[in-house]
Structures are given as structure tokens and as C-alpha cells.
Amino acid sequence: MSETAPFRVALIGYGFAGKTFHAPLIAATPGLELALIGSSDAAKVGADVPAAAVVADPLQAAIDPRADLIVIATPNHSHAPLARAALAAGKHVVVDKPFTLDLAEARELAALAQRHGRLLSVFQNRRWDSDYLGVKQAIESGRLGEIAHFESHIDRFRPQVRERWREQAGPGTGVWWDLGPHLADQALQLFGLPERVFASLAVQRDGAVVADWAHVVLEYPRLRAILHAGMLAAGGVARFLVHGRDGSVVKARADRQEAQLLAGLAPGAPGWGDDPDDLQWFGADGETRSPTPAGDQRRYYAAVRDAIAGRGANPVTPLQAVALMAVLEAAHASAAQGRALAPALSEDERAAFARERGRS
């Protein structure tokens, strides 16, 4: 492949995540070509992406010689086997969240990528959401002083259980494994690794068979970071709430990119990622407002492209994915045991994560 040719991408999985997020974002990123889609529904793919080849067998798609980069957007239990096959075949790999089902698998894939000298990244697209970017800027500005209390909510109103694998019994299902990776990843980017994790998970809807409510507290020396997700919130909940010694900031409404994608807006079109919902500030001078920066999840795939080309850093590294998996696993165990638990990371892993976070 010449230096100017695009990297050819194989997207494995064309369900909600593949169709709604990955395919449009890849197609909108210069230097990437959506060349192949792993799916058993050729007609569905052909109607949306007629130029892409279709491979029914996901394992064959993971090692297809036509692809340079493999993007895995399949059910969670298949992430590790497909990533393992792709890395062994010399491919660069992006895995949708959660990275794996447990910490041991995460460490194994990280080591495998290092041995093969290939990029391995996790699709943490919500690092480029407008709401998170606005709150991140607010915290980093110092205007709030030392942060004491942080709340991050992804609450939805879906009282009916839907027929999809995320809501059925099985490994890696339920709201914590679905939305927890976004909530926890953002908190780790803002504050680093917690000392302990305390969690409560519940089944609240009629007919639900896996947890559809999650309340997790990340414990730092002074700060408490609350991560919450539920399916019975019709309204009245802010996306972010941050209290510091010198003031508070509230981000009421969520980033609009998912809604824009569902409405058929192409990434990069006029209005893409714009957020009309201001940040609300509270302090000694009363209440003020400031604009929220636009979000743009295309920046994830642009960074992946540049990292493969040797022009930039991996936007979500295997080490970050391992650290996140330790927090996700600690929360799951905490809910079962009813006590706060430390993420099961070694001192070397903790130190490496802190160094990597300090460079970002």
C-alpha cells in the first residue's frame, strides 16, 4: 500500500453499534476506506454501503487479506476471540467497548498486540462528546477549585425490555457492561484511578433478567465520583454535576451526536456535534453560563488513522483499556459482595497508567 492510499477497514458486526456509529464515522474519516463488513445480512449492508464487500463468517472477516484495520462491533463475548485472531493475522484492531469480559483477557490482548507490533485500541467515542468536553474544560480551568463531588449520568426512559442481546442473560450483558465503560472511562480520564470502587446493581423493570440500574461510586482520597445509569428516568436528571471548593458546574443535556446519527445526519455536516445547551456555573458571584464546545466523534478514528501511520498517539491505549476493565470488574464484584473493593491492578500497572495519563 502506498503512503497516500487509505487504510482499508473491515467492520465486523452491523447491528446497532456498527450501523449507527462505526460505519458513518469511518466513512467520514479521510484516509480510511470501509472496504469490508462482516455480517450475516448482506442485503442490509448492501442497501447502506454498496461498495463494501460482505463476509458472513466473523472469524474470516477478522483475518481477511483485504483489510488493514479490523473494527469489532459484535456482542461482547466475541470481542476477545475476534481481536485475538486479527492480531495474530497481523492486523491493527479497534474493539468496541467493553474491551473484553474480564481483566485476564484484557491483559492477554494487550500483550499480544505488543508482541505483534500492532495498534490495539478501544472505541471510547464519548471522550469526544460535547457534554464531556465542556465539563473537562471546566474542571481543567481551575475555576471550580479542588473537586469534591462529581456525578455522571446516562439515564434513559425505556420501561419495556427489548429483544436484544444486551438485555438478555449472558456474559457481558446488562446496563453496567453497556454504559458503565463510557461512564468509568470518562472519570478515569478526568481523575485517574480510584482507591476503591463501591457499586450497587439492580433489576427494576418487569421482565428484565439482567441489571438495568447501576450506581457506582469511585472513591478517591477526598473526591467521590458517582456513576449512574438506569432505564426508568423519564427526565429531570443532569448529564453531569460537579461541585468544587470554589463553585459548581452543571451540564444538563447530553451530547447530540447519537441522536444526529439516528436521524441520518452525516458526520461533519452543518450542525454536526453542535450543542446549544450551555454549561451552568454557580459560585460566589451567582449563576452564569458559558457555551459548550462542539463534539466530534470523528476525532477518534482520525487519531487511529494517524497512529497507524506513525503520525500520532493511539487515542485509547491497551493500558487504558486494562485499567478500565479493572474498574468495571471491581464494580461488578463490589455489587455482589456489598463492599468497596480496590481495582485489581499491580503497582507497575498503576504507575504506568499515571504516567500515560500525565502525557495526555
PEJOZI-V361745 format. One record per residue. RES is the residue in one letter. SS is DSSP state (helix for helix, strand for strand, loop for the rest). PHI is phi in degrees with one decimal (none if undefined). D_FIRST is the distance of its C-alpha to the first C-alpha in whole Angstrom. Layout:
BEGIN
RES_SS_PHI_D_FIRST ; RES_SS_PHI_D_FIRST
END
This chain:
BEGIN
M_loop_none_0 ; S_loop_-73.3_4 ; E_loop_-65.0_7 ; T_loop_-94.4_8 ; A_loop_-71.8_6 ; P_loop_-71.0_8 ; F_strand_-74.2_8 ; R_strand_-87.7_10 ; V_strand_-110.9_13 ; A_strand_-107.6_16 ; L_strand_-98.4_19 ; I_strand_-100.3_22 ; G_loop_107.5_25 ; Y_loop_-129.5_27 ; G_loop_-87.9_30 ; F_helix_-59.3_31 ; A_helix_-65.9_29 ; G_helix_-64.7_26 ; K_helix_-72.7_27 ; T_helix_-81.5_29 ; F_helix_-104.1_27 ; H_helix_-64.3_23 ; A_helix_-59.1_22 ; P_helix_-65.0_24 ; L_helix_-69.9_22 ; I_helix_-63.9_19 ; A_helix_-62.0_19 ; A_loop_-90.2_21 ; T_loop_-104.1_18 ; P_loop_-57.4_16 ; G_loop_92.9_12 ; L_strand_-120.9_13 ; E_strand_-124.0_13 ; L_strand_-78.4_15 ; A_strand_-91.4_14 ; L_strand_-150.3_17 ; I_strand_-128.7_20 ; G_strand_-86.8_22 ; S_loop_-160.7_26 ; S_loop_-87.8_29 ; D_loop_-113.6_30 ; A_helix_-63.6_27 ; A_helix_-65.9_30 ; K_helix_-62.8_30 ; V_helix_-64.9_26 ; G_helix_-60.7_26 ; A_helix_-68.7_29 ; D_helix_-97.3_27 ; V_loop_-131.6_23 ; P_loop_-62.5_23 ; A_loop_-79.5_19 ; A_loop_-86.9_18 ; A_strand_-71.9_19 ; V_strand_-121.2_22 ; V_strand_-122.5_22 ; A_loop_-74.1_26 ; D_loop_-85.6_25 ; P_helix_-62.6_24 ; L_helix_-66.4_24 ; Q_helix_-67.1_21 ; A_helix_-63.9_19 ; A_helix_-67.8_19 ; I_loop_-119.0_17 ; D_loop_-61.3_16 ; P_loop_-66.9_12 ; R_loop_-78.1_11 ; A_loop_-114.5_11 ; D_loop_-97.1_10 ; L_strand_-123.4_13 ; I_strand_-105.4_16 ; V_strand_-110.7_19 ; I_strand_-106.6_23 ; A_loop_-128.4_25 ; T_loop_-108.3_28 ; P_loop_-53.6_31 ; N_helix_-57.0_32 ; H_helix_-66.6_33 ; S_helix_-95.9_30 ; H_helix_-58.8_27 ; A_helix_-64.6_28 ; P_helix_-60.3_27 ; L_helix_-70.2_24 ; A_helix_-64.5_23 ; R_helix_-61.2_24 ; A_helix_-65.5_22 ; A_helix_-65.4_19 ; L_helix_-63.7_19 ; A_helix_-63.5_20 ; A_loop_-86.2_17 ; G_loop_84.2_15 ; K_loop_-92.2_14 ; H_strand_-78.8_15 ; V_strand_-137.9_18 ; V_strand_-116.3_20 ; V_strand_-115.4_24 ; D_strand_-67.4_26 ; K_loop_-81.3_30 ; P_loop_-71.9_31 ; F_loop_-52.6_29 ; T_loop_-143.2_31 ; L_loop_-91.9_35 ; D_loop_-156.9_36 ; L_helix_-67.0_35 ; A_helix_-62.0_35 ; E_helix_-64.2_32 ; A_helix_-61.8_31 ; R_helix_-63.6_31 ; E_helix_-61.7_30 ; L_helix_-67.3_26 ; A_helix_-60.7_26 ; A_helix_-67.4_27 ; L_helix_-64.0_24 ; A_helix_-61.5_21 ; Q_helix_-65.6_23 ; R_helix_-63.4_23 ; H_helix_-90.3_19 ; G_loop_64.3_18 ; R_loop_-119.9_16 ; L_loop_-70.2_17 ; L_strand_-130.9_20 ; S_strand_-139.7_22 ; V_strand_-117.0_25 ; F_strand_-77.5_25 ; Q_loop_-96.1_28 ; N_helix_-64.4_28 ; R_helix_-79.3_31 ; R_helix_-68.1_31 ; W_helix_-112.7_30 ; D_loop_-83.1_33 ; S_helix_-62.8_36 ; D_helix_-63.1_39 ; Y_helix_-65.8_37 ; L_helix_-61.0_36 ; G_helix_-65.5_39 ; V_helix_-68.0_41 ; K_helix_-60.3_39 ; Q_helix_-61.2_40 ; A_helix_-62.7_43 ; I_helix_-66.1_43 ; E_helix_-70.4_41 ; S_loop_-68.5_44 ; G_loop_82.7_47 ; R_loop_-65.3_49 ; L_loop_-86.5_50 ; G_loop_74.1_51 ; E_loop_-63.0_50 ; I_strand_-79.6_49 ; A_strand_-110.6_51 ; H_strand_-145.6_50 ; F_strand_-134.4_47 ; E_strand_-126.4_47 ; S_strand_-131.4_43 ; H_strand_-119.4_44 ; I_strand_-122.6_42 ; D_strand_-112.0_45 ; R_loop_-133.3_45 ; F_strand_-116.0_48 ; R_loop_-134.1_47 ; P_loop_-66.6_50 ; Q_loop_-98.4_49 ; V_loop_-71.4_47 ; R_loop_-99.3_44 ; E_loop_-83.4_43 ; R_loop_-148.1_39 ; W_helix_-62.1_38 ; R_helix_-64.2_38 ; E_helix_-109.0_42 ; Q_loop_-105.4_43 ; A_loop_-64.7_44 ; G_loop_156.3_41 ; P_loop_-67.1_39 ; G_loop_74.4_37 ; T_loop_-107.4_39 ; G_loop_97.5_42 ; V_helix_-66.5_41 ; W_helix_-67.2_41 ; W_helix_-77.1_38 ; D_helix_-84.3_37 ; L_helix_-105.1_38 ; G_helix_-55.4_38 ; P_helix_-58.8_35 ; H_helix_-68.8_35 ; L_helix_-61.1_38 ; A_helix_-71.2_38 ; D_helix_-60.7_34 ; Q_helix_-62.2_36 ; A_helix_-64.5_39 ; L_helix_-66.0_37 ; Q_helix_-67.3_35 ; L_helix_-78.3_38 ; F_helix_-124.7_41 ; G_loop_83.9_39 ; L_loop_-75.7_40 ; P_loop_-79.1_44 ; E_loop_-73.9_46 ; R_strand_-143.6_47 ; V_strand_-129.8_46 ; F_strand_-123.3_49 ; A_strand_-137.9_48 ; S_strand_-133.0_50 ; L_strand_-120.7_49 ; A_strand_-147.0_51 ; V_loop_-107.0_51 ; Q_loop_-114.6_53 ; R_loop_-91.0_52 ; D_loop_-59.2_54 ; G_loop_89.1_52 ; A_loop_-72.2_49 ; V_loop_-118.8_48 ; V_loop_-131.9_46 ; A_loop_-57.0_47 ; D_loop_-119.7_46 ; W_strand_-143.4_48 ; A_strand_-140.3_46 ; H_strand_-134.2_48 ; V_strand_-127.2_46 ; V_strand_-113.9_48 ; L_strand_-91.9_46 ; E_strand_-100.9_48 ; Y_loop_-110.2_48 ; P_loop_-50.6_51 ; R_loop_-118.2_52 ; L_loop_-69.1_50 ; R_strand_-122.5_49 ; A_strand_-109.0_46 ; I_strand_-102.9_47 ; L_strand_-115.8_44 ; H_strand_-138.3_46 ; A_strand_-144.5_44 ; G_strand_-155.1_47 ; M_loop_-113.9_47 ; L_strand_-125.7_50 ; A_loop_-115.2_50 ; A_loop_-76.9_51 ; G_loop_166.1_51 ; G_loop_84.3_52 ; V_loop_-120.9_50 ; A_loop_-77.4_48 ; R_loop_-66.3_44 ; F_strand_-134.3_45 ; L_strand_-141.6_48 ; V_strand_-130.3_48 ; H_strand_-116.0_51 ; G_strand_-126.2_52 ; R_loop_-64.9_55 ; D_loop_-111.5_55 ; G_strand_161.2_54 ; S_strand_-133.3_52 ; V_strand_-136.5_49 ; V_strand_-126.4_48 ; K_strand_-115.0_45 ; A_loop_-76.6_47 ; R_loop_-106.0_44 ; A_loop_-84.0_41 ; D_loop_-51.7_37 ; R_loop_-100.8_37 ; Q_helix_-64.3_33 ; E_helix_-61.5_34 ; A_helix_-63.0_36 ; Q_helix_-65.7_34 ; L_helix_-64.3_31 ; L_helix_-64.8_34 ; A_loop_-82.6_36 ; G_loop_92.4_33 ; L_loop_-73.9_32 ; A_loop_-77.4_28 ; P_loop_-55.4_27 ; G_loop_93.5_27 ; A_loop_-68.7_30 ; P_loop_-52.3_33 ; G_loop_89.0_35 ; W_loop_-59.4_32 ; G_loop_76.7_33 ; D_loop_-63.3_36 ; D_loop_-132.5_39 ; P_loop_-78.1_43 ; D_loop_-87.5_44 ; D_loop_-70.7_45 ; L_strand_-74.2_46 ; Q_strand_-103.8_50 ; W_strand_-108.9_51 ; F_strand_-132.7_54 ; G_strand_-168.0_56 ; A_loop_-61.6_59 ; D_loop_-91.4_59 ; G_strand_94.7_59 ; E_strand_-101.0_56 ; T_strand_-134.8_53 ; R_strand_-134.5_50 ; S_strand_-144.5_46 ; P_loop_-64.5_43 ; T_loop_-92.3_41 ; P_loop_-65.4_37 ; A_loop_-68.8_35 ; G_loop_-95.1_32 ; D_loop_-161.0_29 ; Q_loop_-69.5_27 ; R_helix_-60.2_23 ; R_helix_-63.0_23 ; Y_helix_-62.9_23 ; Y_helix_-70.6_19 ; A_helix_-63.5_19 ; A_helix_-69.2_20 ; V_helix_-61.2_17 ; R_helix_-54.8_14 ; D_helix_-66.7_15 ; A_helix_-66.8_16 ; I_helix_-63.5_13 ; A_loop_-78.5_12 ; G_loop_79.5_15 ; R_loop_-106.5_17 ; G_loop_-170.7_19 ; A_loop_-92.4_21 ; N_loop_-58.4_21 ; P_loop_-69.5_23 ; V_loop_-138.7_25 ; T_loop_-82.2_25 ; P_helix_-57.4_26 ; L_helix_-62.6_29 ; Q_helix_-62.5_30 ; A_helix_-67.4_30 ; V_helix_-65.3_32 ; A_helix_-61.6_35 ; L_helix_-63.4_35 ; M_helix_-61.3_35 ; A_helix_-62.7_38 ; V_helix_-70.8_40 ; L_helix_-60.7_39 ; E_helix_-67.6_40 ; A_helix_-62.2_43 ; A_helix_-64.6_44 ; H_helix_-61.8_44 ; A_helix_-69.0_47 ; S_helix_-60.6_49 ; A_helix_-63.2_49 ; A_helix_-72.7_51 ; Q_helix_-96.8_53 ; G_loop_72.1_54 ; R_loop_-149.1_53 ; A_loop_-73.6_51 ; L_strand_-131.8_48 ; A_loop_-81.9_46 ; P_loop_-57.6_42 ; A_loop_-84.2_42 ; L_loop_-108.6_40 ; S_loop_-74.3_40 ; E_helix_-62.3_41 ; D_helix_-64.1_38 ; E_helix_-66.2_36 ; R_helix_-64.1_38 ; A_helix_-66.2_38 ; A_helix_-65.5_34 ; F_helix_-63.3_34 ; A_helix_-62.9_37 ; R_helix_-66.1_35 ; E_helix_-65.3_31 ; R_helix_-63.7_33 ; G_helix_-67.2_35 ; R_helix_-84.0_32 ; S_loop_-81.6_31
END
